Amino acid sequence: MIVTVTPNPALDVTYRLPALRPHAANRVAHVAAQAGGKGVNVSRVLHALGRPTLAVLPLGGETGRAVRRDLEEAGVPHEAVSIEGETRRTVAVVDDVDTTMLNEAGPHVEEQEWAALRARVLQLLPAARVLVVSGSLPPGVPAQAGAGLVELAHARGVPVILDADGPALVAGLAVRPTAVKPNAAELAAATGIDDPAAAAAALLEAGAQAVVASLGPDGLLVRTPEGCWRARPPGGVAGNPTGAGDAVVAALATGLAERAPWPLIAADATALSAAAVLAPRAGAFDADAYRRFAAAIRAERLTPA
Ligand SMILES: O=P(O)(O)OC[C@H]1O[C@](O)(CO)[C@@H](O)[C@H]1O
C-alpha cells in the first residue's frame, strides 16, 4: 500500500461565489467542507483509483473530529494520532476567475505527539511500497521533521516522496528523497532560478533523486540523472486547481510503486492532474477525462538519452 503522512491536516472549506471582492462584504451561497491537507488528498485520489492506501495524520479537537468523520464517510483508510491542539481549517474561495487560498498555520504539535506519529509510520513501513510526506509542518514541528521521515523510509528500503516547500524542502533534500514535487513557485523559491529545467537540475544537485515539478497549465517537468521530460495537458482545461498537485503525487507514488519508466509517470501524472482540475473538490478527479487525457498525453524528452 501507499502510506501518506499529512503533518498538518485541515478541514478544507470551499466558498463558491461569482466574483470575490477584497475589502468588501462577500455573500457566499455555496459552502462545502471536507477532510484535507496534501497527503489526505493524495490518499483520496489513490482510494478513488482503487489503489491500497493509508493516510496517517495528527488530529485534535472538534475540527479534528469533523476531519475524521469525513474520512470515514468517504471510506478513505486512515490512522489518526491524537493531539491536544485543534486541527486547522483552510478556506478556498473559488470565483469565476481564480481560487484564493487562506491556510491557517495549524495547531501547536508537541514533541511527544510528533514522536507518536513517527513511531506509527515506522510500524507501517514494512507494509508500505511507497511513503508520501506531503504538506506544511504545523507549529512546534521542526523543519527537519520531514527529512526525519525520509530517513525512516530509506532505512527500510521504501521509496519516499517529499512534497514540501521552504526550509522543510531544503532540509529534506539533504537526506536524498526518492522524489520531490515542487510547484513552479516553490521550485523558483528553493533555487532562485526561474527556468524550471535549470531549477530542477539544481534540486538534483542539492540531493533529490528525482524532481517532478508541477507547472500548472504548462504541465509537468521531470528531471532525474537519466534525463529530463516534459508532458503537457490538453488545452482549455479550466476549473479548480486546488489539489491538482496532490493528483500528481498520487500518480507519482503509483508509478514508483510499479517501477514505471519516467516518461510514463510524467504522462500519467499530467493526465490525472488535468482531470483533477475538472473536479470541483481537491482529492477528486473526472474519471472519463482522466482516461481520455491518459490516452492522448505523451512525455517529450528534453535531453538526449
Ligand atoms: O499544508 P499546506 O501547504 O498548508 O496545504 C494544505 C492545503 O493544500 C491542499 O491540499 C491543496 O493542495 C488543500 O487541501 C489544503 O488543505
The ligand as an SDF file (V2000), in Angstrom:
LIG
                    3D

 16 16  0  0  0  0  0  0  0  0999 V2000
   -0.2220   22.0690    4.1570 O   0  0  0  0  0  0  0  0  0  0  0  0
   -0.4470   23.2300    3.2590 P   0  0  0  0  0  0  0  0  0  0  0  0
    0.7420   23.5530    2.4130 O   0  0  0  0  0  0  0  0  0  0  0  0
   -0.9880   24.4170    4.0010 O   0  0  0  0  0  0  0  0  0  0  0  0
   -1.5330   22.8100    2.2030 O   0  0  0  0  0  0  0  0  0  0  0  0
   -2.8170   22.3680    2.5830 C   0  0  0  0  0  0  0  0  0  0  0  0
   -3.8080   22.7310    1.5640 C   0  0  0  0  0  0  0  0  0  0  0  0
   -3.3990   22.2500    0.2920 O   0  0  0  0  0  0  0  0  0  0  0  0
   -4.3980   21.4270   -0.2750 C   0  0  0  0  0  0  0  0  0  0  0  0
   -4.0670   20.1260   -0.0420 O   0  0  0  0  0  0  0  0  0  0  0  0
   -4.3910   21.5480   -1.7540 C   0  0  0  0  0  0  0  0  0  0  0  0
   -3.1750   21.0030   -2.2460 O   0  0  0  0  0  0  0  0  0  0  0  0
   -5.6810   21.7550    0.4290 C   0  0  0  0  0  0  0  0  0  0  0  0
   -6.4810   20.6310    0.5330 O   0  0  0  0  0  0  0  0  0  0  0  0
   -5.2410   22.3470    1.7730 C   0  0  0  0  0  0  0  0  0  0  0  0
   -5.5380   21.5470    2.8420 O   0  0  0  0  0  0  0  0  0  0  0  0
  1  2  2  0
  2  3  1  0
  2  4  1  0
  2  5  1  0
  5  6  1  0
  6  7  1  0
  7  8  1  0
  7 15  1  0
  8  9  1  0
  9 10  1  0
  9 11  1  0
  9 13  1  0
 11 12  1  0
 13 14  1  0
 13 15  1  0
 15 16  1  0
M  END
$$$$
